[in-house]
Amino acid sequence: MPTILTPSSLWKNFDGSLPLMDVTIDVESRDGVTYEYVKFLGRDTGDGRVIIRGIFARLQENPSQDGILIIPDSRETVDEGLLELFVRNGYSALMVDIRGEWEGTENNTVYPQSVSYANYIKAGRHLDYVDESADKTSWYEWVAVGLYARKYLVQRLECDKVGVVGIRDGGEVAWKLAFAGDFSCAVPVCAGGWRAYRGYSKFGGEEPAFDEERHRFIAAIDSQSYAPYVKCPVLMLCSTNDPAFDYDRAYDTFSRINPDFIDDSVIAYSIKSNACIGTKSVKDMFMFFDKHVKDRQVFISKPAELAVGMDEDSNLTAKVITDDSGEISQVGVFMAEDCKNPTMRDWMCARPKASEEGNREFFLDIYEKTNILFAICYVTYTNGFTVWSKITVKRLSGTFRNSRPVSRVMYSARNGSDCFSLADSASYSIAKTFFVSEEFFPKVVDCGEGLRGIYSPCGLSTFRLNSPRFASSQDSALGIDVYAATDCTMDFVMTSMSDGEEYIARVALAGGIWQNEVLESKLFKSVGGKSLADFTVGLMFTIRCSSEYAVNNVMWL
């Protein structure tokens, strides 16, 4: 019968002592950054050693001796743009390929036949199941790549202090490296374990029934099982509305972090970045590395706390409890109503109780029939670091003075940038993950003659039409005011969150004027010509346009 391994027993006898036999295949320099295409040997699998490939990047002049290892997602490979980001921020960085064999690529890691399942396209059940033993999984091989990659980086830089950042599946690898490797700190991005719980909402009320195989997977592979054993501080970067990452359970992993390192660890959320990491969290990441890799004096406050209650006027409110040992520059609260599915949750900005700077209390102007409230706060300090609270979940009953009735208006320019998030975030972010500028985020723009609307070059998306407050009836039509700078077409897209099918209504716009469009559900067509039945099912609404544009007054008619 297969043995249930723990992180300690799984990695106890790992052999990381073999020589690297490293080779530089090619060297390129662009804009002051040198990229070395390298390969070196990894672990011995019994029928040969893994051949690891990657890129080592650093400044041409005065290269940094501080190193960061970057592990990409299992479906992605080395990204020079991400390497450049780290180099420009004062680090020498090594990014290695873990996905292995891939159509149309050559500079990939090569896994011997006995562990061919380490190639993502051949992983099969070795990715999400432990049928035999945890050391016969894709994860074991990917972590082994990371351990030998650290060895390469340490030898190249002649230093022992190295940080690791991993993206999505690479972030799950980073959790394991935070235990099995000797890293100064670890930054998992959109990765927090609980893979065995996929398909089960934390607040859905349904608990999975696990067999012995599931317990083997959880004990030796799922990252929440590694958190109590990590040997370095951890910064968890989480994005909301990510279909591949359960941010509802992220804090459950964070709270399990080894007590020796929990005080130096941080969890941060990016809201309205559409499964990507926003600028606040990117700044956090580099300040975190500066503190734990460069040994700089960086103030990182204690996590914020959020207290939800009722004030003396019977308003539902939230009070942000801060660490006042640092000077605060900004405080904010986000709230969402009823939606148990984290991917489809509509996060709204809460209204401050007072207009003066430094406000710590907010009105939670919920829909009057809301049963479950989700709320989270952030605090940004003057040094630029932002800390967050955990997501507060509160079941509500009774009435509040500041409750709101049902609304036909989903968006008006009076809402500012609230309601909409980025649509095509992957094309505009670095490595489909990191935003370093606010220029792509939705903002209200002037369109002449005092008319204004919301715009983003990434397109606009919202889940608001699924909220009970803004829900349509079966015979509703969607009214929307749109503007385009030039003659063009605008696509209005309804995406079914159950099967991913897109229904598109394409409208021709005349440049330089505002137009009012009335869109019935039957105008939205799938690629196969099928019409959308109505707007009452779980949908994401997206607006795409090739010209500069603006949108206002989105409402049900």
N, C-alpha and C positions, 0 to 999 in steps of 0.2 A: 504494500500500500504506500503511495507517495507520502513523503514527509511534509508537514507544515513547517516551513522555514520562517525565521524572523530576519529582520535586517542584519542583526549580528551574526547569526549562523550562516546566512547567505554569503556574506562578504568576508568571513573570518579567514579563509584560506586563499583569497585572491592573490595571484602572483603578479605584482607590478614591477618586478625587478629586472625584467628582460631588457636588453639594450634596444634603443630606438632605431638605430641604423638609418637615421634621417637623411633625406636628400632634398635639395632645393631644385625643383624642376624648371622654374622660370621666375623672372623678376620683372616687374613693371612699375614705373613711377608716373604718377599723375598728380598735378597740383600740390606738390610737396609731400605726397604720401607714397611710400613704397609698399608694394604688395608682392609678397613672396609666395609662390605656389609650391607647397611642400607636401612631402609624404614621409611617413615613418611607420614603423611596425607597432602593432598592438599586441594583444594577448595571444598566446598559443592555444589554438582550439583542439589540438590533437591531430589534425590533418593540415596544419599550416597556421601561420600567424595572420591576423587581420592586417590589411594594408590601409592605413588611415590617410586620408587626403584632406587638405584644407588650405587656408590662406592665412599667413602671418603678416599683419600690417602694422606699420609704425611711421612716424615722421622721418623724412629724409635727413633733416638736420635736428640735432639734439633729441633723438628718440627717447621716449619715456622708458624707464626701467620698471614701471608699474604695469602689471599684466592682468588682462581680463580674458577668460575663456568664454566663447559664445557657442551655445548649442542651439541649432535651429529646430524648427518643428520637423517631425518625421516625414512630412510631405514636401519639405522645402530643402534647399541646400545653402551653400555659402553665399552671402549677400555682401557685395563690396560696399554698397551704400551704408549698411549697418557698421561694417568695419571702419569706414571713414568717420562715422559719427563718434565712435569711441576714440579714435585717434585724435580727432579735433578737440575732444574733451580731456586730453592729457594722458592717454593710455596707449600701450602697445597691446594689440589684440590678436588672438588666434581664434578663428572660426573653423570648425571641422564639420565635415559631412557625416551624417549618421544614416541617411535613408538608403545609401548603397546604390545598387543597380537601378538605372532609370533611363527611359527612352531618350535618346538624343544627348546624353551627357557622357563625358569621359573622365572628368576630374572628380570621381566619386570614390568613396571608401569601398574596398573589396573585401567581402566576407568569404571565407572558405566554405566549401560545399556542406560540411557538417553543420554549419550554422547559417545556411542560406536564408533562413527565416528572419535574419536580422535585416535583410533587404525589405524595405517597407512593402513593396509590391508582392512579396512572397511570404509575408508574415503569417497570414491565415490566423489560426487560433492562438499562435504564439504571441500575439499582441495583447489580447484581452482575456486570455485564459491561461491557467497553469494546469495543463493536463498531466504533465509528468512531474516536473520540479521547476522551481523558480529560476534556476540557472539554465533552463532550456527555453528561455523566452527572449523575445526581441529586446526587452528592457535590460536584461543582463548584459547583452552584447553592447548596447548603446552606452550604458554606464561604464563598461570596460573601455570603450573608446574615449570617454571623458577622462578616465583616470590616466590613460597613457597620454592624452592631449595635455593634461596638466603637467606631466613629467616633461614633455617637450617644451612647454612654455617656461617652466622653471629653469631648465637648462639653458634656453636661449637668452633669458634675461638675467641669469645668475642671481636669482632672488627666490625667496620662499613665500612671499605674500602675493597670492593670486586670488582674484575673485572670479565667480562664475555667474553668467546669466543664461537662462534657458527659456525658449519661447514655446508655449503650448506643450506638445509632447517633450520638447527639449527642456521645458520647465519641470516636467515630472522627472526627467533625468537629473536636473539640477538639485532637486530634493534629495535624491539618492546620493549624489556627489557630496552634498553637505554633510552626509554621514560617512560615506565610504572613502572620501578623499580628504585631503588636508587643505581646505580652502579657507581664506580669511573671511569670506562672506558669500552668500548666495542670493540670487534674485530670480525666483521663478515668476514667469509672466503668463498670466491666464492658465495657471496650473496649481491645483490644490488637492489632487487625489480624488477619491470617491468615484472612480471610474466604474467600480462594481455596482454603483447605485444609479448609473445612467438610465434615464427613463422614469425615474421616481423622484417627483418633486419633493423637496424637504417639507413643504407645507401642504402636500396633496393628501395626506392622511393614509396613504397606502405604503406599507412596509414590505420590502422584498423578502422572500423566503430563500435563505442561502444554503446550498449544499456544501460538501467538503471542498470541492474545487474552488468555490467562491471564497471560502475561508483561507485557502492556500494563496489565492490571488491577493486578497486584502492584506494578509499578514506579511507578505514578502515583496509585494509590488506597489500597492496603492500608497500614495504619498502621505496620507494622514497617519500611516503606520511608521513612517520615517521621522515625522516631526518631533516625537519625544526623544529621538536619538541624535539630532543634528549636533554638529560640533562647531558651529559658527553662527553668527547673527544672520537672519533671513529678512529680506524685504519682499513681501508678496505684492505684486502688481496685478490688480484685477480690473477687468472691464465688464460693464453690464451688457445685457442683451446679446451675449455671445452664445450661439447655439451649441458650441463645443466645450463650454466651460460653465460649471455651476457655481456662480459667485455667491449664491445663497449659503453654500456649504464651506466657502473659503475660510470664514472666520473660525469654523469648527476645527479646521486644520491649524490655523494660526494659534488658537488657544492651547493646542497640544504641544507647541514647541518646547523643547528642552528648557526647564526652569533656569539653567545656567546661562541661557542666551535670550530668553524671552524679553528681558528689559531692553536689550539692544536691537530687538527685531521690530519691524513695522509692517502694517498692512495698509495699502492705499487702493482706492477705487477710481476708475475713470467712467464718468457718467456722460451719456450722449456722444460717446466716441465710436459707437457701433462696433464693438468687439475689438477696438484698438486702444492703445494707451495714450492718454492725453498729455499735454505739455506739463501740467503740474507733476504728474507721476514720473515723466522723463527727467525733470529737474531733481526730483527726489532720488532717482536711481543714481545719478552721478554724484550727488552729495553723499549718498550712502557709501558708494565706492570710495569717495575721497576720505571719508572717515575711517573705513575699515581696511582699505588697501594702502592709501597714502598716509594713513595715521594723522590726518589733519584734525584740528579742533572744529568739529561741526556740531552745532546745537541741534539735537533732535528731541522734540518734546515727548511727553507721555501721550498715549492715544487720547483723542477727545472722547467725551461721553455725551449721550443724548438722553434727556429726561422728558418723556411725553406725559402731559397732564392737562388739567383744566385750570384756567386762571379765575380770578375773583368775579369776572364778568361772564363766566360759563363758556368761554372760548376754548377750543382745543388748541393747545400750544406745545411747543418744543423748546426746551432750554438747553443750550450748549454749555457743557462744563469743560473748561479749558485748563491747560497747564500754564499758569501765569508766570513761570520762571523765565519765559521768553517774551519778546514784544510781538504782538499779534497785528497782522495787516489786514486779514480778511476772514470772515466766518460765513458759512452758508449751510443751508439745510435743503435736502431733496426729499420728496415724498411720493409715494405711489399708492394706488387704491386697489384692493381686492385681488389683483391678478396673481395667482399662485405660480404660474409659469414664468420663471425669471426672464426667459428670452423675450416675452411679449409685454413685459411690464413698462408702463408709461411713467417715467420719472418727471416730476414737476418741481420747479423751484418754489420753496416755501416763502411766504411774505414776511419780511421783518416786522417786528412789533414797533420798532422805533426807527426813525430815519437817520439818527446820528451814527457816526462811525463807531465801531466797536460793539454794535448791538449783539446780544447773546440770546435773545428770545425771538421766536418766530410763531406766526399764526399758521396752523395746519388747517387750511380752508378745504376740508374734505367734502366730497359729495354726501348729501344727507342720508343716503342709504348704504354707505360704506360699512362693511363688516370687518375687514382686516386692513390695517394701516401698515405700510412699510415706510420707514424713515431712516435717514442717515445724514450725518453732518461732517463737515470738514473745517479745519482751522489752518490757515496759512500764516506762517511767521515771517518777520521782516527779513530773515536770512534766506527766504525762498522755499523752505521746507514745508510741506503740507502733510498733516496727519488727519486721519479719519476715525470715526467711531465704527463700531460694528453696526450692522443693520438691525434696527429695532423693529420688532413685529408685535403689533398690539391689536387684540380683538376689541371691537368697539360695540357699545350698546348705549341707548339713550340719545338725547339730542344735544347739540352744541350751538351756541349763538352764531358762530361763524361757519356753520354748515352751508353748503351750496346746493341749489336745485339742479335738475337736469339742464343741459345746455345744448342748443343746436350749433353753437359756434365753437369749432375746435381750435381755430387760430384767428387772431387779429394782430396787426402790427403793434397794438398796445401791449401784447404779451412779450414783446422783445424777441429774444431768441428761444424762448420757451416753446415747448411742443415738438419742435423738429430736431432731429439729430442728423449726423452725416449718413449719406446713402452709400456712395462708393468710397469707403474709407481705405480699402486695400490699395487702390491705384495711386493714392495721394500720400500715403504714409511710407515711412522707411521700413523696408522688409515686411510690408503689409501689416505693420504692428505699431510703430512709434510715430507720433506727431511731435515735431519740434517747433511748430509755429501755429498761432491761432488763426492764421489767414484763411484756412480752409473751413473753419467752423462756421455754422450758421450765424448770420448777423443781419440786422435790419439796415437796408440801404435806401437812399433817396433816389426817386425816379423823376424828379422835376415836378413843378407846380404843387409842391407840398405833399405829394403822394409817396408812400413808403411801402416796402414789403420785405420779406425775408429772402435771403439768398445764400447759397454756398456753391462753389465750383464743383464740389463733390456730389451735388444733388441733395435732396432733402428726403428724410424718411421719418415716419411716425407710427407708433402703435396706438395712438390716442383713440382711434375709432373703435378699439376693443374695450375701452373703459366704459363701465355702466353710465357714468356721468355724460359721456359724449356719444353713446351708442345710437345707431340709426334704427329706424323701423324697416320692415321688409319692403315697403314701397318708397323709401326715401331716395332722393337724388342728391348728388354732391355738387354744391355750388362753390366756385372758386374764382377769385380775381387774379389775373396773371398779366405780366408785362414782360416783353422781350426787347432788347436793344436793337435787334435786327430781325428781318424776316427769317423764320425758322419753324421747326416743329418742336412740340413739347410732349413728352411721354408721361402719362399718368399711369402708374402701375399698382395693381393690387396683387400681393403675393400671399398665397395660402400658406399659413404656417404649419399646416398638417402634412402637405405633400410637396411644398416648394414651388408649385406651379404658378407662373406669372400670367396675369390678365392685363392687357395693355390697351389704353385708349390714347390714340395719337391725335393731337390737335395742331393745326397750322396756325401760326401766330403772325400778325403783321407787326413789323418793328416800330418801336417808338410810341405805342399807345397801350393803354390798359384795356383788357378784354375780360368780360365775364363769361365763364364757361359753366354750363349745366351738364353734368355727367350722370346719366342713368347707368345702372349696373350692367345692362345689356350691351352698352358701348364698350365694355372691357372684354377683350377677346384673348383667348389663349393662342399659342402657336398653331394649334390644330383647329382654330375657329370656334371653340366652345365659348359661350358667353358666361360671364359671372352671374350667378343666380341672384344674389343680393349682397348687401354690405354687412350682414349680421354674423358671418362666420369669422374665425380668427384670421385677421389679415394684417399685413404691413403695407402701409400706403407710402409710395415713393414717387418723387417728381424728378424727372431728368430732362435736361435741355442743353443743347450744344452752344447756345448763345448766352450772353449775360441776361439774367432774368430777375424777376421778383414775384413773390406770391403774397396774397393777402386775403383776408375774409374767407376762410375755409369753413363751410357750414353745410348742415343738412337742410334740404328744402322739401 
